[in-house]
Each structure stands twice: as structure tokens, then as C-alpha cells.
Amino acid sequence: MSWEQLADIAAEAQALREEEASRAPERCPNDAILLVLNGETGVLGCTFCGYRYEGGA
């Protein structure tokens, strides 16, 4: 394997990490319950513990 191939693999891994970090979470970080969208506020939230994801990181 050449250094160029290794550099390509590292660049692809970095792009995947950035893509993953830019997406909203699907599950609550506290209890892994699926987050649901509140129709009134438009905010993702956990129906179990009350966690709210309002965007950003």
C-alpha cells in the first residue's frame, strides 16, 4: 500500500467524521430512546427523560 493510498483513507475517514458530527442525533444521549419531533416547537426531544436537541454541537 502506498503513502498516497493511506492519505486517501485518512481523508475519507475525516470526511465521514465531519458528516456524522453535522447530523442531528437520532437517539437520546441519556437513555438511547429515539428522539421525536415536537410538532408545536419543532424541536427534537426524548419522551422519556425530557432531553431536547435544539441544534448545534
C-alpha positions, 0 to 999 in steps of 0.5 A, spaced: 500 500 500 502 506 498 503 513 502 498 516 497 493 510 498 493 511 506 492 519 505 486 517 501 483 513 507 485 518 512 481 523 508 475 519 507 475 517 514 475 525 516 470 526 511 465 521 514 467 524 521 465 531 519 458 528 516 456 524 522 458 530 527 453 535 522 447 530 523 442 531 528 442 525 533 437 520 532 437 517 539 437 520 546 444 521 549 441 519 556 437 513 555 438 511 547 430 512 546 429 515 539 428 522 539 421 525 536 419 531 533 415 536 537 410 538 532 408 545 536 416 547 537 419 543 532 424 541 536 427 534 537 426 531 544 426 524 548 419 522 551 422 519 556 427 523 560 425 530 557 432 531 553 431 536 547 436 537 541 435 544 539 441 544 534 448 545 534 454 541 537 
